């Protein structure tokens, strides 16, 4: 079973798409990978090209692929997540939401 943390990112007020994407890809995502690289099976950032029905500023998603729910809970409840990752969102995002998903592949 693959468990994913799927994160939706909304741009920081006043920041351009290029500024948001650059910070997300070059600073934030590498930091996350540096802290939990031993638990992460796959780390993907998806940048929005077009979004129907989304609120303004929706920039994309991050997928964190893990082996199990325990690893997801460990990451989200850790001091590193609360003290380093969560505060860093303010550098590029006005809003970040996430869900934990269980993957079922059909094709």
HELIX and SHEET records of a PDB file:
HELIX    1   1 UNK A   17  UNK A   23  1                                   7    
HELIX    2   2 UNK A   24  UNK A   28  3                                   5    
HELIX    3   3 UNK A   29  UNK A   36  1                                   8    
HELIX    4   4 UNK A   69  UNK A   77  1                                   9    
HELIX    5   5 UNK A   79  UNK A   80  1                                   2    
HELIX    6   6 UNK A   81  UNK A   85  3                                   5    
HELIX    7   7 UNK A   86  UNK A   88  1                                   3    
HELIX    8   8 UNK A   89  UNK A   91  5                                   3    
SHEET    1   A 4 UNK A  42  UNK A  47  0                                        
SHEET    2   A 4 UNK A  58  UNK A  66 -1                                        
SHEET    3   A 4 UNK A   3  UNK A  11 -1                                        
SHEET    4   A 4 UNK A  93  UNK A 102 -1                                        
END                                                                             
